[in-house]
């Protein structure tokens, strides 16, 4: 039985969609919530954009050579949510989504780089994507890889089984609420572990959870 693999990769914005926009507005941040392939020639992202001058960013997006359609879905004071069609500089996206049947879980663009978290159906699909990029002259910097087996499946974000159980039980029992719904001693008794072991599991679990979700958005984090 094959095991799905999640990889965090870095791609220069100059080799990816929206390179024109990043060149004109280098201070922007782009956060993709969903990215699907419409066909072999186009992809449709749902993307949050943040920047000091959102009107200028929108003008740049409408003039971007990789964008054919643009629709504002939400306009907040400091960010906007767009639905758009990408039609250029998306060879890698199409390869991942259609040829390797991968899923782009999220993507974040800032400071001249895109950082993508991708789930491949098997490790060979990641290797094939790396080879594809080399053949096409594209950059594909792999920063993190982890396999999603039975004890650390995709929904656990790199947590061990013990850390997963400790965190979910703590949340269910109101341990993180203010005021707390249960004490550390009571929670440890529920899990059959000491207060010290509980504290260690929660601390390590929270660190793994943050590294697997939040820190992948920061291109400056190793």
C-alpha positions in Angstrom: 0.0 0.0 0.0 1.5 3.4 -1.0 1.9 6.2 1.5 1.0 9.8 0.8 3.9 12.2 1.1 3.7 15.9 2.0 6.5 18.2 0.8 7.1 21.9 1.6 8.9 23.5 -1.4 10.2 26.9 -2.3 9.8 28.5 -5.8 11.0 31.9 -7.0 8.1 34.2 -7.9 9.9 35.0 -11.1 9.2 31.4 -12.2 5.6 31.2 -11.1 2.3 32.9 -11.8 1.9 36.5 -10.8 5.6 37.3 -11.4 4.5 40.6 -13.0 2.5 41.6 -9.9 5.4 40.8 -7.6 7.8 42.8 -9.7 5.5 45.9 -9.5 4.4 45.4 -5.9 7.2 43.6 -4.1 5.8 44.3 -0.7 2.6 42.3 -1.1 1.8 39.0 0.6 -0.3 36.3 -1.2 -2.0 33.5 0.7 -3.7 30.8 -1.5 -6.5 28.9 0.2 -7.4 26.7 -2.7 -5.9 26.0 -6.1 -7.4 23.7 -8.7 -6.7 23.0 -12.3 -9.5 24.0 -14.7 -7.9 22.2 -17.6 -4.4 21.5 -19.0 -3.9 25.2 -19.8 -5.3 27.1 -16.8 -5.7 27.0 -13.0 -8.0 28.7 -10.6 -6.8 29.9 -7.2 -8.7 31.5 -4.4 -6.2 33.9 -2.9 -6.0 36.5 -0.1 -3.8 39.5 -0.9 -2.3 41.9 1.6 -0.3 45.1 0.9 -0.1 48.8 1.7 -1.9 49.8 -1.5 -4.5 47.2 -2.4 -5.9 49.3 -5.3 -2.4 49.4 -6.9 -2.1 45.7 -6.3 -5.4 45.0 -8.0 -4.4 47.1 -11.0 -1.2 45.1 -11.3 -3.2 41.8 -11.1 -5.5 42.9 -13.9 -2.5 43.7 -16.1 -0.5 40.6 -15.1 0.3 38.4 -18.1 -0.5 35.2 -16.2 -4.0 36.3 -15.2 -7.0 36.1 -17.6 -9.9 36.6 -15.1 -10.1 38.3 -11.8 -13.0 38.6 -9.3 -13.1 40.2 -5.9 -14.9 37.9 -3.4 -14.2 39.9 -0.2 -12.8 43.4 0.4 -11.6 44.1 3.9 -9.7 47.0 5.2 -6.2 45.4 4.9 -6.7 42.4 2.6 -8.8 41.2 -0.3 -9.9 37.7 -1.4 -9.8 37.0 -5.2 -10.8 34.3 -7.5 -8.8 34.3 -10.7 -7.6 32.2 -13.6 -3.9 31.6 -14.2 -3.0 31.0 -17.8 0.8 31.4 -17.9 3.8 30.3 -15.9 1.8 27.4 -14.5 3.6 24.3 -15.9 4.6 23.2 -12.5 1.0 23.6 -11.1 -0.5 21.6 -14.0 2.1 18.9 -13.6 1.4 18.5 -9.9 -2.4 18.6 -10.1 -3.0 16.7 -13.3 0.0 14.5 -14.1 1.0 13.5 -10.5 -2.5 13.8 -9.0 -1.1 15.9 -6.2 -3.0 18.4 -4.0 -1.6 21.9 -3.2 -2.8 22.2 0.4 -1.7 25.9 0.7 0.7 28.3 -0.9 2.2 31.6 0.4 4.0 34.2 -1.6 6.2 37.0 -0.1 9.6 38.6 -0.7 10.2 37.1 -4.1 9.4 33.5 -3.2 6.4 31.2 -3.1 6.2 28.5 -0.5 3.9 25.5 -1.3 2.8 22.6 0.9 1.9 19.8 -1.4 0.5 16.3 -0.8 1.6 13.7 -3.3 -0.2 10.3 -3.5 3.2 8.6 -3.1 6.9 9.5 -2.7 7.6 8.6 -6.4 5.3 11.5 -7.5 7.4 13.9 -5.6 10.6 12.5 -7.3 8.9 12.8 -10.7 8.0 16.4 -10.0 11.6 17.2 -9.0 12.8 15.6 -12.2 10.2 17.5 -14.2 11.5 20.8 -12.8 15.1 19.9 -13.7 14.1 19.1 -17.2 12.1 22.3 -17.6 14.8 24.5 -16.0 12.5 25.4 -13.0 13.6 25.8 -9.4 12.1 23.4 -6.9 13.7 23.7 -3.5 12.5 21.0 -1.2 12.6 22.2 2.4 10.6 19.5 4.3 9.3 16.0 3.5 7.2 13.7 5.7 5.2 10.6 4.9 1.6 10.3 6.1 1.4 6.7 7.5 -1.3 5.2 9.7 0.1 6.7 12.9 0.7 10.2 11.4 -1.9 10.7 8.8 -2.5 14.0 7.0 -5.0 15.2 9.6 -2.3 15.0 12.3 0.2 17.5 10.8 3.3 15.7 11.9 2.1 14.9 15.5 2.9 11.6 17.1 -0.1 9.6 18.2 0.5 10.5 21.9 0.8 14.2 21.1 -2.4 14.0 19.0 -4.3 12.3 21.8 -3.1 14.8 24.4 -3.9 17.9 22.4 -7.3 16.8 21.2 -8.3 15.5 24.7 -7.1 18.8 26.2 -9.2 20.8 23.7 -12.3 18.6 24.2 -12.1 18.9 28.0 -11.7 22.7 27.9 -8.0 22.8 29.0 -7.2 25.7 26.7 -10.3 27.8 27.6 -10.3 30.8 29.9 -11.1 29.9 32.6 -9.9 26.3 32.1 -12.5 23.6 32.1 -10.1 21.0 33.6 -6.7 21.0 35.4 -3.5 19.5 34.1 -3.7 16.9 36.9 -7.2 15.8 35.9 -6.2 15.8 32.3 -3.1 13.6 33.0 -5.3 11.2 35.0 -7.7 10.9 32.0 -4.7 10.0 29.7 -3.1 7.8 32.3 0.2 9.8 32.4 1.9 12.1 35.0 1.6 15.8 35.1 5.2 16.2 33.8 4.6 13.8 30.9 1.4 15.7 30.0 3.2 19.0 30.0 6.0 17.6 27.8 3.5 16.1 25.3 1.5 19.3 25.0 4.6 21.5 24.6 6.1 19.2 21.9 2.8 18.7 20.2 2.1 22.4 20.0 5.6 23.0 18.6 5.1 20.3 15.9 1.7 21.7 15.1 3.0 25.2 14.7 6.0 24.1 12.5 3.7 22.0 10.2 1.1 24.8 9.8 2.1 28.3 10.7 5.8 28.4 10.1 5.6 27.1 6.6 4.1 30.5 5.7 7.4 32.3 6.6 10.1 32.1 3.9 12.7 33.1 6.5 12.2 30.0 8.6 14.6 27.1 7.9 
